Amino acid sequence: MNAAWIESLEAESKQQTEYARSGCHWEVLLGTGQLEAAAAAALAQGYFLEDVSVIDVSEGFCAVYHFDHWDNPGRVTFKVLVPHEKPEIPTISHIHSGAAWHERESYDFFGVVFTGHPNLIPLLLPDDLGFHPLLKKPEERKPLREFAINPQPAATQPAKGIGDSHGD
């Protein structure tokens, strides 16, 4: 796997991961302002989007994007953390068209808004449901570090709202 493109990404953090343990080679934490460039870089390197999901953690919502390559396997995970109070992440559906369905599903279940999405309407749930069924109660949320592939001590974890790197 040629990791030079990953190393050149503007990101909050990057780390190689133990593939046998995690199923991916790299984990990259991005700010919201860094996501589109990273997704475009992945596409330029021949990576395709496998899936997008969201985890409701104590620091906010963590969107998780998995990318892989047909010819040069080397799974890469992008993560974007946004606060519960303003759950907005830019869409990447204009870069990876397959993201459109995943983003709609994440909106259905968690209420995360993918700004710029061309059709952000419920995918699986009724329009009038009135709640997002996978939201956790605040006391049930665990810290993001408990979901990390290579956990770090709490003191070195990103602060709440790390996903807002574009200064809004």
Secondary structure, 3 states (H helix, E strand, C coil): CCCHHHHCCCCCEEEECCHHHHCCCEEEEECHHHHHHHHHHHHHCCEEEEEEEEEEECCEEEEEEEEEECCCCCCEEEEEEECCCCCEEECCCCCCCCHHHHHHHHHHHHCCEEECCCCCCCCCCCCCCCCCCCCCCHHHCCCHHHHCCCCCCHHHCCCCCCCCCCCC
